[in-house]
Amino acid sequence: MKQIGHVDEISRYSISGWAADEDSPGQSVRVVITQNGRETARVPADIYREGLSRAFPAASGKHGFHYSFNPPMSPFRRYDVQIRVERANEPLPRGHAVLEAVHSAAVNEVVRPSNAILLSTSGRSGSTVMMGILAGHPQIVVADEKPYEIEMLCYYSYALRALVAAGDHTASLRPDRVTAVENRYKLGFNPYTAEYFRNHFKDPKLFDKFFIQDMPRRLGGAFKEIILDYYAAVAKDKNKQFPLYFAEKSLPEQEVRMGARHLFGRVREIVLVRDLRDVVCSFVHSAGIDFVQTVQAIKSSGTRFMEIKANQGHDVHFVRYEDLVLEPEQTLNELYAFLGLNAVTHLNPSSMTGLFDSHATSRSPAASIGRWRRDLSAEQLEMCRPFSAFLEGFGYEPPAEGSVQVLTPPADMPPTASA
């Protein structure tokens, strides 16, 4: 036989790809999976895959395979994994991988960034443009490429919340179900922080000190080191020798904003805002979302921005999307002054257009400003009246005279931490 095929994925959770016998393309074959030289499974390659029937007209197209490890391979062991067709001696293309075990060896000594830049913004407000600008500075590390969706700071902020929040045995993880199969791929609130376990202490103050002070401090320190180690690796990969910051974007959610400050103290938070009427236009045009639902969702974001502004500390700097597009040099000079960096990166119209093009729904950056005048009907503009307080607060053209529904900040939104 002459095996052909390709392995698309080898992970600790699953294996997938396609395989066939070129000498008998109309018949399905089986693939053999081995771990550390021992056979794990034989899986039929009989799943239909689009395109295979065109590539091999004599075949049925049913040559795909998928296998899930149950339980998954342990992250603490090293695995040598191979996938081959039965009766074949060699692995399929990309059918051999070594999955190294996690270990505690020290990271190679590289210069790490010392603090975080958090870009808080809503969708369709120019966050990709801003992240591209930050990525261009030699002292700022940004992971990934456009649209810059890696959010380690966000992930570990939520992880910290789950581990230190009061245990909820009804809506979250129960202590007697920690090892249950259904919980293998999820982790709820720490069940041992619940009041029930506090009552087991002769001195409940010791319980409180551990879960309110000691554990958050230990976890926060560990998570901070993990994030900085990651961005040290990114900095080395991107040949940034002396980074001062790493930058990530996030929605303006309190858990991320407060979690970032718990982990890094004096973060530099950039809040990027845009005329909410233009945001509505962009969302509706790009994703075809229902107009009423879009207005309600964006109204919530506007409320958050107003609360941040009302409690603005020295670690928060607001940037209007419109100013970034129309007055980039002045806007960036002010931004870099806030960050304490030299303004070495400036945008010209062509570079702005290049950044803008990745998610644009207008023909140019300038055309994206004030598009609500062209795109929204009188009825739709009336539905945008809940944005009035936001528009006034951030210096945008107010709606026409008439009744105004004022955005009110949510009661549970804490004030922004000051530097």
C-alpha positions in Angstrom: 0.0 0.0 0.0 1.0 3.6 -0.4 -0.3 5.8 2.5 -1.3 9.4 1.8 -2.9 11.9 4.2 -2.1 14.6 6.7 -2.4 15.0 10.5 -4.0 18.4 11.3 -3.7 18.3 15.1 -1.9 16.5 17.8 -2.7 17.7 21.3 -3.0 16.2 24.7 -6.8 16.2 24.1 -7.3 14.9 20.6 -5.9 14.0 17.2 -7.4 14.7 13.8 -6.5 14.5 10.1 -7.1 12.4 7.1 -5.6 9.3 5.6 -6.1 7.0 2.6 -4.4 4.3 0.5 -3.4 5.8 -2.8 -3.5 2.4 -4.4 -7.1 1.8 -3.2 -8.6 5.3 -3.0 -12.2 4.1 -2.8 -11.7 2.2 0.4 -11.3 3.6 3.9 -8.3 2.7 6.0 -7.6 2.7 9.8 -4.9 4.7 11.5 -2.8 3.5 14.4 -2.0 5.9 17.3 0.9 5.2 19.5 2.2 6.9 22.7 5.7 6.4 23.8 6.0 3.4 21.5 2.8 1.7 22.8 -0.4 1.4 20.7 -3.2 3.5 22.1 -5.9 3.1 19.5 -6.9 2.1 15.9 -9.3 4.6 14.4 -11.2 4.3 11.1 -10.5 7.1 8.7 -14.1 7.3 7.4 -15.3 10.8 8.1 -16.4 12.8 5.1 -14.1 15.8 4.4 -14.9 18.5 1.9 -12.4 18.6 -0.9 -11.0 15.1 -0.7 -13.4 13.8 -3.3 -12.3 16.5 -5.7 -8.6 15.8 -5.0 -9.2 12.1 -5.5 -12.1 11.6 -7.9 -12.0 7.8 -7.4 -12.4 8.1 -3.7 -15.5 8.6 -1.6 -14.2 11.6 0.3 -14.7 9.7 3.6 -11.1 9.7 4.7 -11.1 12.0 7.8 -10.4 10.8 11.3 -10.7 12.2 14.8 -9.8 10.7 18.2 -10.2 12.1 21.7 -8.1 11.0 24.6 -10.1 10.1 27.6 -8.6 11.1 30.0 -6.4 13.6 28.3 -2.7 13.1 28.3 -1.2 14.5 31.5 0.7 17.8 31.2 3.3 16.4 33.7 4.5 13.6 31.4 6.4 13.6 28.2 4.7 11.9 25.2 6.1 10.8 21.9 3.0 10.5 19.7 2.9 8.9 16.2 0.1 8.3 13.7 0.4 6.0 10.8 -1.9 4.0 8.5 -2.2 0.3 9.2 0.5 -1.8 7.4 2.5 1.4 6.9 5.9 1.7 8.6 6.3 5.5 8.7 4.1 8.2 10.3 1.8 10.2 8.2 2.9 13.7 7.2 3.0 15.8 10.4 2.1 12.5 12.2 4.9 12.7 14.7 5.0 15.0 17.7 6.8 15.1 21.1 4.7 16.8 23.8 7.1 17.9 26.5 6.1 17.8 30.1 5.7 21.1 32.0 8.6 21.7 34.4 9.9 24.4 36.7 13.2 25.2 35.0 14.0 28.9 35.1 13.3 30.9 32.0 16.3 32.1 30.1 17.4 35.4 31.4 15.8 38.1 29.3 14.7 41.6 30.0 11.0 41.5 31.0 8.5 44.4 30.8 7.8 45.8 34.2 4.2 46.9 33.9 1.0 46.7 31.9 -0.9 48.9 29.5 -4.6 48.0 29.5 -6.5 49.3 26.5 -10.2 49.4 27.7 -12.6 49.9 24.8 -15.8 48.6 23.2 -15.8 46.8 19.9 -15.7 48.7 16.6 -13.9 51.7 18.2 -10.4 51.4 16.7 -8.8 49.1 19.2 -6.9 47.3 16.4 -5.5 50.6 15.2 -4.5 51.6 18.7 -2.9 48.2 19.4 -1.0 48.4 16.1 0.4 51.8 17.2 1.5 50.5 20.6 3.1 47.4 19.0 5.2 49.8 16.9 6.9 51.3 19.9 10.2 49.7 20.7 9.5 49.7 24.5 6.0 48.1 24.3 5.4 44.4 23.7 2.2 43.3 22.0 1.6 39.6 21.4 0.1 38.1 18.3 -0.7 40.1 15.1 -3.7 42.0 14.0 -6.3 42.1 15.5 -4.2 41.4 18.7 -6.7 39.2 20.6 -4.3 37.6 23.1 -5.5 38.6 26.6 -3.4 37.0 29.2 -4.1 39.8 31.7 -7.8 39.3 31.2 -7.6 35.5 31.6 -5.6 35.6 34.8 -7.8 38.4 36.3 -10.8 36.1 35.9 -8.8 33.1 37.1 -7.9 35.1 40.2 -11.5 36.1 40.8 -12.6 32.4 40.5 -10.0 31.3 43.0 -10.5 34.0 45.7 -14.2 34.7 45.4 -16.5 33.3 48.1 -17.4 29.7 47.4 -20.8 29.1 45.9 -21.8 25.4 46.2 -25.1 25.9 44.5 -24.1 27.8 41.3 -20.5 26.8 41.1 -18.1 24.1 42.2 -19.0 21.8 45.1 -16.2 20.4 47.2 -17.4 16.8 46.7 -17.4 17.2 42.9 -13.9 18.6 42.4 -12.7 15.4 40.7 -16.0 14.7 38.9 -15.7 13.9 35.1 -18.0 16.8 34.2 -15.7 19.2 35.9 -12.6 18.1 34.1 -12.7 21.0 31.6 -14.0 23.7 33.9 -13.1 25.3 37.2 -15.6 27.1 39.2 -15.3 29.3 42.3 -13.0 27.9 44.9 -15.4 25.8 47.0 -13.2 25.9 50.1 -13.7 29.7 50.6 -17.3 29.2 51.5 -18.7 30.1 54.9 -19.2 26.4 55.7 -15.4 25.9 56.0 -14.9 29.1 58.0 -17.0 27.5 60.8 -14.4 24.7 61.1 -11.9 27.1 62.5 -11.7 27.7 66.2 -10.5 31.2 65.3 -12.4 32.3 62.1 -10.1 35.3 61.8 -7.3 32.9 60.7 -9.5 31.6 57.9 -10.4 35.2 56.9 -6.7 36.2 56.8 -5.7 33.3 54.6 -8.5 33.7 52.0 -8.7 37.5 52.0 -5.0 38.4 52.3 -2.5 35.5 52.1 -4.0 33.5 49.2 -4.8 36.6 46.9 -1.3 37.9 47.5 0.4 34.5 46.7 -1.8 33.9 43.6 -1.5 37.4 42.4 2.3 37.2 42.7 2.4 33.9 40.8 0.1 35.1 38.0 2.0 38.3 37.6 5.3 36.3 37.1 3.6 34.0 34.6 2.3 36.9 32.5 5.7 38.7 32.6 7.5 35.5 31.7 5.2 35.1 28.7 5.9 38.7 27.5 9.6 38.2 28.1 9.4 35.4 25.6 7.3 37.6 23.2 9.9 40.4 23.6 12.7 38.1 22.7 10.8 36.6 19.8 10.1 40.2 18.4 13.7 41.3 19.2 12.6 44.0 21.6 15.6 44.3 23.9 14.4 46.8 26.6 10.6 46.7 26.9 9.0 48.7 29.7 5.4 47.7 29.1 3.3 44.9 27.6 -0.1 46.0 26.2 -3.4 44.2 25.9 -7.0 45.2 25.1 -10.2 44.4 26.9 -13.7 45.4 27.3 -14.2 47.9 30.2 -15.2 45.3 32.7 -14.6 45.9 36.3 -13.1 42.4 37.0 -10.4 43.0 34.4 -9.7 46.6 35.4 -9.5 45.8 39.1 -7.8 42.5 38.6 -5.1 44.2 36.6 -4.4 46.6 39.4 -4.3 43.8 41.9 -1.7 42.1 39.8 0.4 45.1 38.6 -0.5 48.0 40.9 0.0 51.2 38.8 -1.1 50.0 35.4 -1.4 52.5 32.6 -5.0 52.3 31.4 -5.9 53.8 28.0 -9.6 54.2 27.5 -10.5 54.5 23.8 -13.9 55.9 23.1 -15.8 56.7 19.9 -19.1 58.4 19.0 -21.5 55.6 20.0 -23.7 56.4 17.0 -20.8 55.5 14.7 -20.1 52.4 16.8 -23.7 51.3 16.1 -23.3 51.8 12.4 -20.1 49.8 12.3 -21.6 46.9 14.3 -24.7 46.7 12.2 -22.7 47.0 9.0 -20.0 44.4 9.9 -22.1 41.8 11.7 -25.6 42.4 10.6 -26.7 42.5 14.3 -30.2 43.7 15.2 -30.3 47.4 15.6 -32.3 47.5 18.8 -30.0 44.9 20.4 -26.9 46.7 19.3 -28.1 50.0 20.8 -28.8 48.3 24.2 -25.4 46.6 24.2 -23.6 49.8 23.3 -25.6 51.8 25.9 -24.1 49.5 28.5 -20.6 50.3 27.3 -21.3 54.0 27.3 -22.4 53.7 30.9 -19.1 52.0 31.9 -17.1 54.7 30.1 -19.0 57.4 32.0 -18.3 55.8 35.3 -14.6 55.5 34.5 -14.5 59.1 33.6 -16.3 60.2 36.8 -13.8 58.4 38.9 -10.7 59.0 36.7 -7.4 58.5 38.5 -3.9 59.4 37.4 -3.5 56.0 35.9 -6.2 56.5 33.3 -5.9 58.4 30.0 -8.8 58.9 27.5 -8.3 58.9 23.8 -11.1 59.7 21.3 -11.0 57.7 18.1 -11.8 60.8 16.1 -8.8 62.6 17.5 -6.6 59.7 16.7 -7.7 59.7 13.1 -7.8 63.5 12.5 -5.0 64.7 14.8 -2.7 61.7 15.2 0.5 63.5 16.1 -0.9 65.6 18.9 -3.0 62.7 20.2 0.0 60.3 20.2 2.3 62.9 21.9 -0.2 63.2 24.7 -0.5 59.4 24.9 3.3 58.8 25.1 3.6 61.6 27.7 1.1 59.7 29.8 3.1 56.5 29.4 6.4 58.3 30.1 7.8 57.2 26.7 9.6 59.0 24.0 7.2 59.8 21.1 9.2 57.9 18.5 6.2 56.5 16.4 4.0 58.8 14.4 1.3 58.0 12.0 0.9 59.4 8.5 -2.3 59.0 6.5 -1.0 56.0 4.6 0.0 54.1 7.8 -3.2 54.9 9.5 -5.1 53.6 6.5 -3.1 50.4 6.6 -3.9 49.8 10.3 -7.5 50.8 9.7 -8.1 48.4 6.8 -8.0 45.2 8.8 -11.5 45.7 10.2 -12.8 48.7 8.3 -16.4 49.1 7.4 -15.9 52.5 5.8 -13.9 53.5 2.7 -11.3 55.4 4.8 -10.6 56.4 8.4 -11.9 59.9 7.9 -15.1 58.5 6.3 -15.7 56.4 9.4 -16.2 59.6 11.5 -19.8 61.0 11.6 -21.1 58.2 9.4 -24.3 58.2 11.5 -25.4 61.3 9.6 -25.5 59.2 6.4 -26.4 55.8 7.7 -29.0 56.3 10.4 -32.6 57.2 9.7 -34.5 59.8 11.9 -36.2 56.9 13.7 -32.9 55.2 14.4 -31.4 58.4 15.6 -34.3 58.8 18.0 -33.5 55.3 19.3 -29.9 56.5 20.0 -31.1 59.1 22.5 -29.9 57.0 25.5 -26.4 58.0 24.3 -27.0 61.7 25.0 -25.2 62.0 28.3 -22.2 60.1 26.9 -22.1 62.3 23.8 -22.1 65.4 25.9 -19.6 64.1 28.4 -17.0 63.3 25.7 -17.6 66.3 23.5 -19.6 64.9 20.7 -22.3 66.6 18.8 -25.5 66.2 20.8 -28.8 64.8 19.4 -31.4 67.2 18.2 -33.6 68.9 20.8 -36.2 66.6 22.4 -36.6 64.2 25.3 -33.4 62.7 26.5 -32.9 59.4 28.4 -29.9 59.8 30.5 -27.3 57.0 31.0 -26.8 56.2 34.7 -23.8 54.4 36.0 -24.4 50.9 37.5 -24.4 50.9 41.3 -21.9 48.0 41.5 -19.2 49.8 39.4 -16.2 50.6 41.7 -14.1 53.7 41.3 -11.0 53.6 39.2 -7.9 53.2 41.3 -5.6 56.2 41.4 -1.9 56.1 40.9 
